[in-house]
Amino acid sequence: MTDVIVIGAGLAGLSASIRAAQAGRRVTLLTFGLGGLQLGQGTIDVLGYTTSGETGAGGSGPGPDRPVARPFDQLPGYVRAHRDHPYAHFSVDQVREAVDWLAGLTPDLLVPGDGANHVVPTALGAMRPTYLVQPSMVWPDPTSVAVVGPRQIKDFYPDLAAANLEKTAQVRTKGYHIDLPARPGEVDSSPVAYASSLDDPAFLKRFAELVAQAIGDEQAVCLPAILGLRRTDAWRQLSEILGRPVVETLLAPPSIPGMRLNEALTTQAKAAGVRVVLGSQVTGFESDGRVITAVTLRQAGRDQNFPASQIIYAPGGFESGALTMDSYGHVHETLFDLPLVGAEQKDLLTGDYWADQKLFTVGVGVDDSMRPVSADKQPVYQNLRVAGGLLPGAIRWTEKSGDAIAVTSALAAVDAVFATSAPQGGTN
């Protein structure tokens, strides 16, 4: 029997697996797909924007969607205004320690924070706040920027990004194109194709030469986030060749920085001894009413039981199918049929595209040790814990909070099981 079964290979699932393995436990990670990191930006959000009248960056006054400068300073007030938020289960120190733990796992890939958010450019020329970034994304605060992209790449328009960056970053900008297909003969190349090609030193050198020929005297160069898939030093080599800082600009999914982070954490998990079972779906479970004794995996056309002492459930939310809504508007958790918080609200979805839809605040209610609880606050199963996207009360993409919620809840679940040293308690 394994000590811990983790279900899900996103940021929460990988974090829980590594943490449990570091505690000396036998861990099996079960996942149907590759997890959601490759759809993210390869950064770690803590709190990027305040909503519903909270004070914004630098105390700049109330209002929605105000950027946050120092997320840990604002978490207590944010939780007081959002009592059902996942952060209400944790102390500020617990959130900070979880994020620092993640940065320590990947010191060459994530730049440790000092309490302040970074701001990073997007493909549309916006500046997005986030806490941990990859070294290639650090904004050097230039006065002028060249925005450069290959003509063959999808979803990156240097002139548009440059025009918007001039306003959002308050810098002088100019857009440039280069002609270099990712592979010979391609006229429409994906970011993955470019990233794979830029792992090749010869292609990287040719890429750098064309960028150098195209740009002017700008202090920094913004390129789409394609600078190497397996290699993490391509941006540094480009900076050396060009004689100025190079900054990767966030693109739409699939995300090359997200793929780098996924690969790094998966490698960490396997190195720690985690058994990863990929490509098979958990379809059921066995229990005695209070304790889950095994989960059932559909594998190669047959069912196989995986017994374990502890289960950490981190499958994501609606995006992964762990939560579903039927044609009658009823929301369900699809594996354990766990009780949901917020599903009873009216008008879970509205016709206003830009509104914060209540549907995405629905989730599995938990206690501070991440055990799912019933309406009377009693644990549903003694050995089941929930982490990540299933937790209710946050609209993660509006707040830019989902990454730290995932890591902190994953570590809280493991630490509660094995009585390690992470603190417990509310942010408020």
ZAMARGU-4260 file (C-alpha; in steps of 0.2 Angstrom, whole numbers, plus 5000, padded with zeros to 4 digits):
<rodrens>
0) 5000/5000/5000 | 5006/5017/4996 | 5006/5031/5010 | 4998/5044/4999 | 4988/5045/4983
5) 4988/5062/4975 | 4975/5064/4961 | 4979/5078/4948 | 4996/5084/4941 | 4993/5102/4941
10) 5003/5114/4952 | 4993/5108/4968 | 4995/5090/4964 | 5014/5091/4960 | 5017/5102/4975
15) 5008/5089/4986 | 5017/5075/4979 | 5034/5083/4981 | 5030/5088/4999 | 5024/5071/5004
20) 5039/5063/4996 | 5051/5075/5005 | 5043/5069/5021 | 5049/5052/5017 | 5032/5045/5012
25) 5028/5033/4998 | 5018/5043/4985 | 5008/5038/4970 | 5002/5052/4958 | 4987/5048/4947
30) 4983/5059/4933 | 4973/5057/4917 | 4981/5072/4908 | 4997/5082/4910 | 4990/5095/4922
35) 4986/5114/4919 | 5003/5122/4921 | 5006/5121/4902 | 4990/5133/4900 | 4997/5145/4913
40) 5010/5158/4911 | 5025/5150/4920 | 5023/5163/4934 | 5016/5162/4951 | 5002/5173/4956
45) 4999/5177/4974 | 4987/5192/4973 | 4988/5203/4957 | 4972/5213/4958 | 4960/5218/4972
50) 4941/5218/4968 | 4925/5223/4976 | 4931/5240/4983 | 4947/5234/4991 | 4962/5247/4991
55) 4973/5245/4977 | 4992/5246/4974 | 5000/5259/4986 | 4984/5263/4994 | 4978/5272/4979
60) 4960/5271/4983 | 4945/5260/4982 | 4939/5252/4966 | 4939/5235/4956 | 4953/5228/4947
65) 4967/5239/4955 | 4984/5231/4954 | 4992/5225/4970 | 5010/5231/4973 | 5014/5220/4989
70) 5002/5205/4990 | 5007/5199/5007 | 5003/5216/5014 | 4986/5216/5007 | 4981/5198/5011
75) 4973/5202/5028 | 4962/5216/5022 | 4957/5206/5007 | 4952/5191/5017 | 4942/5202/5029
80) 4932/5208/5014 | 4931/5190/5007 | 4927/5179/5021 | 4924/5164/5011 | 4940/5165/5001
85) 4953/5150/5001 | 4966/5162/5009 | 4955/5163/5025 | 4961/5145/5029 | 4979/5151/5030
90) 4990/5164/5039 | 5000/5176/5029 | 5016/5168/5034 | 5009/5151/5028 | 5006/5158/5010
95) 5023/5166/5010 | 5032/5151/5016 | 5023/5140/5003 | 5028/5152/4988 | 5046/5153/4995
100) 5046/5134/4996 | 5041/5132/4978 | 5054/5145/4972 | 5067/5135/4982 | 5063/5119/4972
105) 5067/5128/4956 | 5080/5141/4959 | 5086/5142/4941 | 5068/5144/4935 | 5058/5156/4947
110) 5065/5172/4953 | 5062/5173/4972 | 5051/5187/4978 | 5055/5201/4990 | 5037/5204/4995
115) 5033/5214/4979 | 5025/5209/4963 | 5034/5210/4947 | 5025/5217/4932 | 5027/5208/4916
120) 5022/5212/4898 | 5009/5202/4889 | 5007/5199/4870 | 4994/5214/4869 | 5006/5226/4878
125) 4998/5226/4895 | 5009/5225/4911 | 5002/5211/4922 | 5007/5209/4941 | 5013/5193/4947
130) 5024/5187/4961 | 5037/5174/4955 | 5043/5176/4937 | 5056/5167/4927 | 5072/5176/4924
135) 5068/5179/4906 | 5053/5189/4911 | 5061/5202/4924 | 5057/5219/4918 | 5073/5230/4918
140) 5063/5246/4919 | 5070/5253/4902 | 5066/5270/4894 | 5065/5262/4877 | 5060/5245/4871
145) 5061/5236/4854 | 5046/5223/4852 | 5052/5210/4840 | 5043/5194/4833 | 5045/5182/4818
150) 5032/5185/4805 | 5028/5167/4805 | 5023/5165/4823 | 5005/5164/4828 | 4996/5177/4840
155) 5010/5190/4842 | 5009/5207/4834 | 5024/5218/4838 | 5017/5234/4832 | 5001/5231/4843
160) 5011/5226/4858 | 5023/5241/4856 | 5009/5254/4854 | 5001/5247/4870 | 5017/5246/4880
165) 5021/5264/4876 | 5005/5268/4886 | 5005/5255/4900 | 5024/5254/4904 | 5028/5273/4900
170) 5042/5269/4888 | 5047/5273/4870 | 5043/5258/4859 | 5044/5252/4842 | 5039/5236/4834
175) 5050/5225/4822 | 5048/5209/4812 | 5060/5196/4807 | 5058/5183/4794 | 5064/5166/4801
180) 5052/5151/4801 | 5054/5139/4815 | 5056/5125/4803 | 5061/5126/4784 | 5046/5130/4773
185) 5034/5134/4787 | 5023/5150/4785 | 5013/5148/4801 | 5024/5142/4816 | 5018/5138/4834
190) 5027/5144/4849 | 5031/5126/4853 | 5040/5124/4836 | 5050/5140/4839 | 5055/5135/4857
195) 5061/5118/4851 | 5071/5126/4837 | 5079/5139/4849 | 5085/5124/4859 | 5097/5122/4845
200) 5113/5134/4846 | 5114/5136/4828 | 5096/5142/4826 | 5098/5153/4841 | 5113/5162/4834
205) 5104/5165/4817 | 5088/5171/4827 | 5100/5183/4837 | 5108/5190/4821 | 5091/5194/4813
210) 5085/5203/4828 | 5101/5213/4830 | 5100/5218/4811 | 5081/5223/4814 | 5081/5234/4829
215) 5087/5251/4833 | 5096/5258/4849 | 5082/5254/4861 | 5088/5249/4878 | 5079/5233/4880
220) 5071/5220/4868 | 5054/5211/4871 | 5052/5194/4862 | 5038/5182/4863 | 5039/5168/4876
225) 5048/5156/4865 | 5066/5156/4870 | 5069/5138/4873 | 5059/5123/4879 | 5073/5112/4886
230) 5086/5126/4888 | 5083/5139/4901 | 5098/5150/4896 | 5093/5155/4879 | 5087/5172/4884
235) 5104/5176/4893 | 5113/5171/4877 | 5102/5182/4867 | 5105/5197/4879 | 5124/5194/4878
240) 5124/5194/4859 | 5112/5209/4858 | 5121/5219/4872 | 5105/5223/4881 | 5092/5215/4892
245) 5080/5203/4883 | 5062/5201/4891 | 5050/5186/4886 | 5032/5192/4883 | 5018/5181/4889
250) 5008/5173/4875 | 4991/5164/4874 | 4992/5145/4878 | 5001/5133/4876 | 5013/5142/4887
255) 5032/5139/4884 | 5036/5145/4902 | 5022/5135/4909 | 5029/5119/4900 | 5046/5123/4907
260) 5039/5124/4925 | 5028/5108/4922 | 5044/5099/4917 | 5054/5105/4931 | 5041/5100/4945
265) 5038/5084/4937 | 5056/5080/4936 | 5057/5085/4955 | 5043/5074/4959 | 5051/5058/4950
270) 5068/5062/4958 | 5060/5062/4975 | 5053/5045/4972 | 5035/5049/4967 | 5027/5036/4956
275) 5018/5045/4942 | 5004/5035/4933 | 4999/5045/4918 | 4985/5044/4906 | 4972/5034/4916
280) 4957/5041/4924 | 4951/5039/4942 | 4933/5033/4940 | 4928/5028/4958 | 4933/5023/4975
285) 4930/5011/4990 | 4926/5017/5008 | 4919/5011/5024 | 4909/5026/5026 | 4922/5037/5035
290) 4938/5032/5027 | 4942/5029/5009 | 4951/5013/5007 | 4956/5013/4989 | 4953/5023/4972
295) 4948/5014/4956 | 4958/5018/4940 | 4952/5014/4923 | 4968/5007/4915 | 4970/4998/4899
300) 4952/4994/4898 | 4950/4987/4915 | 4948/4994/4933 | 4962/4993/4945 | 4961/4997/4964
305) 4975/5008/4972 | 4974/5007/4991 | 4981/5021/5001 | 4982/5028/5019 | 4979/5046/5013
310) 4971/5054/4998 | 4975/5071/4992 | 4963/5077/4979 | 4969/5091/4967 | 4960/5088/4950
315) 4956/5107/4946 | 4939/5113/4944 | 4927/5116/4930 | 4941/5117/4917 | 4946/5099/4921
320) 4929/5092/4923 | 4931/5089/4941 | 4916/5101/4944 | 4901/5100/4931 | 4885/5109/4929
325) 4870/5099/4921 | 4856/5106/4911 | 4846/5110/4926 | 4859/5121/4933 | 4865/5109/4946
330) 4883/5108/4950 | 4892/5092/4955 | 4909/5086/4961 | 4911/5071/4949 | 4922/5058/4958
335) 4918/5058/4977 | 4901/5068/4976 | 4907/5080/4989 | 4896/5093/4996 | 4898/5110/4988
340) 4899/5128/4994 | 4890/5141/4984 | 4880/5129/4973 | 4864/5135/4980 | 4866/5153/4974
345) 4854/5160/4961 | 4860/5166/4944 | 4877/5157/4944 | 4879/5162/4926 | 4874/5179/4919
350) 4874/5185/4901 | 4887/5198/4905 | 4903/5192/4898 | 4914/5203/4908 | 4905/5200/4925
355) 4913/5189/4939 | 4902/5174/4937 | 4896/5166/4953 | 4898/5149/4946 | 4917/5150/4948
360) 4916/5153/4966 | 4908/5136/4969 | 4919/5123/4976 | 4921/5110/4990 | 4921/5117/5008
365) 4935/5112/5019 | 4942/5114/5036 | 4959/5122/5040 | 4967/5105/5037 | 4959/5104/5019
370) 4947/5090/5024 | 4931/5092/5014 | 4917/5095/5026 | 4898/5094/5026 | 4885/5107/5030
375) 4888/5105/5049 | 4907/5107/5047 | 4910/5088/5050 | 4924/5079/5039 | 4916/5069/5025
380) 4930/5057/5025 | 4944/5056/5038 | 4958/5053/5026 | 4953/5064/5011 | 4960/5081/5008
385) 4957/5094/4994 | 4969/5106/4987 | 4969/5119/4972 | 4955/5123/4960 | 4942/5114/4970
390) 4942/5126/4984 | 4928/5139/4984 | 4927/5157/4985 | 4940/5164/4973 | 4939/5169/4955
395) 4957/5166/4952 | 4960/5174/4935 | 4952/5190/4940 | 4962/5191/4956 | 4977/5183/4950
400) 4978/5172/4965 | 4976/5154/4959 | 4994/5148/4960 | 4998/5153/4978 | 4981/5145/4983
405) 4986/5129/4974 | 5003/5128/4982 | 4998/5134/5000 | 4983/5122/5000 | 4993/5107/4994
410) 5006/5110/5007 | 4993/5113/5021 | 4985/5096/5016 | 5002/5086/5017 | 5007/5095/5033
415) 4991/5092/5042 | 4992/5073/5038 | 5010/5071/5043 | 5011/5085/5057 | 5025/5094/5049
420) 5029/5112/5054 | 5019/5123/5043 | 5008/5135/5053 | 4989/5134/5053 | 4977/5148/5056
425) 4967/5161/5047 | 4974/5176/5038 | 4962/5187/5047
</rodrens>
